[in-house]
Amino acid sequence: MSKKITKAVITAAGLSTRMLPASKSVPKVMFPIVDKPAIQYSVEEAARSGITDILIIMGRGQECLENHFDYSPEYEYTLKNKADEKSIKRLEELRNIANLANIHYIRQKEPKGLGHAILCAKSFVGSDDFIVMYGDDIIIGEVPACKELIDVYEKYGRCVAGVKEVAREHLRKYCSLKVKPVASNSNNDEFYVYDMNEKPRTDEEIFSNYAILGRVLLTPEIFGILENQKPGANNEIQITDSMKTLVQSADENKKDSAKMIAKVFSGERHDMGSKFGFLRANIMEGLKHPEIGEEFREFIKEIAKTL
């Protein structure tokens, strides 16, 4: 019987050189999507999925993350004194941020890669299965992506990767999975995973157009692999390389032996680690925003006429 998933790890320590100079002083996970920092979307997604304890892997100079998920006496005092309906609503929103989950923090002292960051969570995870949320990837949907992964985990009792199909020319930025459909799944959105390559450089290294995008559900078994993992792409310890070792231990001719299921999540993914992804997220979510959505839509229409 599968364990109840209550822990999540959010990797937020990356330097994000693609977003310089803004990321020099402001952590990329604190870049806003309209009026909410990106990392808050991830914390809310985890909370909506039943996660109660979250560990955020931070880098140097990211104390603002801790402040954001704490109470704000100065703002609360100001909003209470205003006492109008809008201020009271904002006060409630601020209080809710601090109460989303039990949030813990640890520093990744050196930028040695995503795999190394996840290894920093070993003592937090203990013997529990857990979800990893990549800091750059914000997924917004009616059903939280974490919840979709948890549902698949409860069905099969195995590790789960959140995936989407990626255009072939973009796979070199991500990874490529060797998959076979789960025959019992009529939606064709669940696959057994037997191999994967991080940032494939040649066509021979590309197994399929399915790539892991921002969410994986893992067991503590991964830590033993990570501890012996040699640096890979970009001379960093890559979590994909360790997951590759994990899934390759299965017999491809025996579907039931697969160690991981790939789940095509339904939400919209935003890459907050790129300038285009940042702007795209703000446009798409801005159009849906209850306060400015309609005004913004009209503005976009006017701008479109001049292009």
Residue, then its C-alpha position, 0 to 999 in steps of 0.5 A: m500500500s502506498k504511503k501518504i505523500t505529505k512532503a515536498v521539496i522546492t529547489a530555489a537555489g539556482l543562480s539563473t544567469r539567463m535572467l541577469p541582471a535582475s536575478k543578481s539581487v532578486p531570486k528568480v523564484m521571487f519574480p512576480i506573475v502579475d502580483k504574486p511571486a512565482i514560488q507562491y504558486s508552487v507552494e499553493e499547488a503543493a498545499r492544494s495537493g495535500i502537502t503539509d511540509i515543504l522544504i525550500i532549498m535556498g542559495r545565498g542572499q535569498e532570505c526574502l523567501e523566508n520573509h515572504f512566507d512569514y507574517s508581516p506586522e507592518y503591512e497587517y497594521t496598515l491594512k487593519n487601520k484602513a479598514d475598508e473592504k479591499s484592505i481587509k481582503r488583502l489582510e486575509e490574503l497575507r495571513n493565508i500566505a503564512n499558513l499555507a504549510n509548514i515551510h522549512y529552509i536549508r541552504q545549498k552552499e554551492p551551486k552543484g546542480l539540481g541533484h546536489a540540491i535534492l540531496c540536501a533534503k535527505s534529512f528532511v525527507g527521512s524514510d518518506d516518499f516525497i515530491v520535488m518541484y523545480g523552482d523554474d517551473i510554475i504549473i497552473g491548472e484546474v487540478p494541481a500537477c502535484k495532485e495528479l502525480i500523487d493520484v498516479y502514485e497511489k494507483y501504481g505505488r511507484c515513482v512518478a514524473g510529470v511530463k509533457e511532449v516537447a518539440r524536438e528542437h527544444l529537447r536539448k534543454y530538457c531530457s528525453l524519456k524512453v517510455k511505453p504506454v500503460a495499456s490500462n490507461s485509455n487516456n494515453d497519458e500514463f507511461y512506463v519509463y525505462d530510460m532517460n537522457e539529460k540534455p540529449r546532444t544527438d538524435e541517437e540520444i533522443f528516446s521520445n519527445y516526452a520530457i520531465l518538466g518540473r515535477v517528480l515524485l520520488t522515494p528515498e532510494i534516490f538519495g543512495i544513487l545521488e550520493n554516488q552520482k558523478p557530475g554530468a551535463n554542465n559539470e553538475i550533479q543532475i537528478t536526471d542521471s540518478m533517475k536514469t540509474l533508478v529506471q534502468s534497474a527495471d526489466e523493459n520486457k516486464k512492464d510491471s517491473a518499471k520503477m517510474i510512471a510518466k504522467v502527462f499533467s494537464g496544467e499550463r507550464h511556465d518557464m520562469g527561468s527565461k525572459f520569454g517564459f517570464l513575459r509569457a506567464n505574465i500575459m497569460e495569467g494577467l488576462k485571467h486576473p480578476e482585477i485587471g484581466e478585462e482592462f489588460r485584454e483591451f490593452i493587448k488588443e490595441i497593441a496587437k493592431t500596431l504589430 
